[in-house]
Amino acid sequence: MTTFERIKQTAKERGLTLNQLNDTAKLKNNIIYSWKNKTPSAENLSKVADVLGVSVDYLLGNTDDMHANKKSDNVINLDEALSDKGVIMEFQGKELSDKAKRGILEILNLIDGDEE
């Protein structure tokens, strides 16, 4: 199965047309269709994989595991992130101040204390 065929099949399983996938991944018009005969760039393939919720390796046919080689480090330690003044966090497009981050951390500590 080619990369194009695998993308088409996975999109169909997700209830997406290739045009919808193309738009959601914010790619140039009909670029996915060009992959019938051309090799997609790594950047564009990564965008498609993210929209479909699969790994690039899966789309390339290197594995049948949809999530192979997906980053397992998606875990965010809120205690560290909220305490670290160097970490930039945003909410609704605005950067959280250190004061706001401390407030969130205090709320989480209160909630954690209530569960005991």
C-alpha positions as CSV (number, residue, x, y, z in Angstrom):
1,M,0.0,0.0,0.0
2,T,1.4,3.4,-0.9
3,T,1.6,6.4,1.4
4,F,-1.2,8.0,-0.5
5,E,-3.4,4.9,-0.2
6,R,-2.7,4.7,3.5
7,I,-3.6,8.3,4.0
8,K,-6.8,8.0,2.0
9,Q,-7.8,4.8,3.9
10,T,-7.1,6.4,7.3
11,A,-8.9,9.6,6.4
12,K,-11.9,7.6,5.4
13,E,-11.8,5.6,8.7
14,R,-11.8,9.0,10.5
15,G,-14.8,10.2,8.4
16,L,-12.7,12.8,6.5
17,T,-12.5,13.4,2.8
18,L,-9.0,14.1,1.4
19,N,-10.1,17.7,0.8
20,Q,-11.2,18.0,4.4
21,L,-7.9,16.5,5.6
22,N,-6.0,18.8,3.3
23,D,-7.8,21.9,4.7
24,T,-7.6,20.8,8.4
25,A,-3.8,20.1,8.0
26,K,-3.5,23.6,6.4
27,L,-1.8,22.4,3.3
28,K,-1.8,23.9,-0.2
29,N,-4.9,23.1,-2.2
30,N,-5.1,19.5,-3.3
31,I,-1.5,18.7,-2.3
32,I,-2.5,15.3,-0.9
33,Y,-3.7,14.2,-4.3
34,S,-0.3,15.1,-5.7
35,W,1.2,12.4,-3.4
36,K,-0.1,9.7,-5.8
37,N,3.0,10.4,-7.8
38,K,5.2,12.5,-5.6
39,T,6.8,12.0,-2.2
40,P,5.3,14.3,0.5
41,S,7.7,16.5,2.5
42,A,8.3,15.4,6.1
43,E,6.7,18.6,7.3
44,N,3.5,18.1,5.4
45,L,3.3,14.4,6.2
46,S,3.7,15.2,9.9
47,K,0.8,17.7,9.7
48,V,-1.4,15.0,8.1
49,A,-0.3,12.4,10.7
50,D,-1.2,14.9,13.5
51,V,-4.7,15.5,12.1
52,L,-5.3,11.7,11.6
53,G,-3.9,10.9,15.1
54,V,-1.3,8.4,13.7
55,S,2.4,8.3,13.4
56,V,4.3,9.3,10.3
57,D,5.8,5.7,10.3
58,Y,2.3,4.3,10.0
59,L,1.5,6.6,7.0
60,L,4.8,5.6,5.4
61,G,3.9,1.9,5.8
62,N,6.9,1.2,8.1
63,T,4.6,-0.2,10.7
64,D,1.0,-1.3,11.1
65,D,0.9,0.2,14.6
66,M,-0.9,3.5,14.1
67,H,0.9,5.0,17.1
68,A,4.4,3.6,16.6
69,N,7.1,6.1,17.5
70,K,4.6,8.6,18.7
71,K,6.1,10.7,21.4
72,S,5.3,9.2,24.8
73,D,6.6,12.3,26.5
74,N,3.2,14.1,26.2
75,V,3.0,14.1,29.9
76,I,3.3,17.6,31.4
77,N,4.2,17.8,35.1
78,L,2.0,20.8,36.1
79,D,3.8,21.2,39.4
80,E,7.1,21.8,37.6
81,A,5.6,23.8,34.7
82,L,3.6,26.1,36.9
83,S,6.5,26.6,39.3
84,D,9.1,27.3,36.6
85,K,9.2,31.0,35.8
86,G,10.9,30.2,32.5
87,V,8.0,28.1,31.1
88,I,5.7,30.1,28.9
89,M,2.0,29.1,29.3
90,E,-0.9,30.6,27.4
91,F,-4.7,30.5,27.9
92,Q,-7.1,31.9,25.3
93,G,-4.1,33.3,23.4
94,K,-2.7,35.3,26.3
95,E,0.4,34.5,28.2
96,L,-0.2,33.6,31.9
97,S,1.7,35.7,34.4
98,D,3.8,34.1,37.1
99,K,1.1,35.2,39.6
100,A,-1.6,33.4,37.6
101,K,0.5,30.3,37.4
102,R,1.1,30.4,41.2
103,G,-2.7,30.8,41.7
104,I,-3.4,27.7,39.5
105,L,-0.8,25.7,41.4
106,E,-2.5,26.8,44.7
107,I,-5.9,25.7,43.4
108,L,-4.5,22.3,42.3
109,N,-2.9,21.8,45.7
110,L,-6.3,22.6,47.4
111,I,-8.1,20.1,45.1
112,D,-5.5,17.5,45.7
113,G,-5.9,18.0,49.5
114,D,-9.7,17.6,49.3
115,E,-9.4,14.1,47.7
116,E,-7.6,12.6,50.7
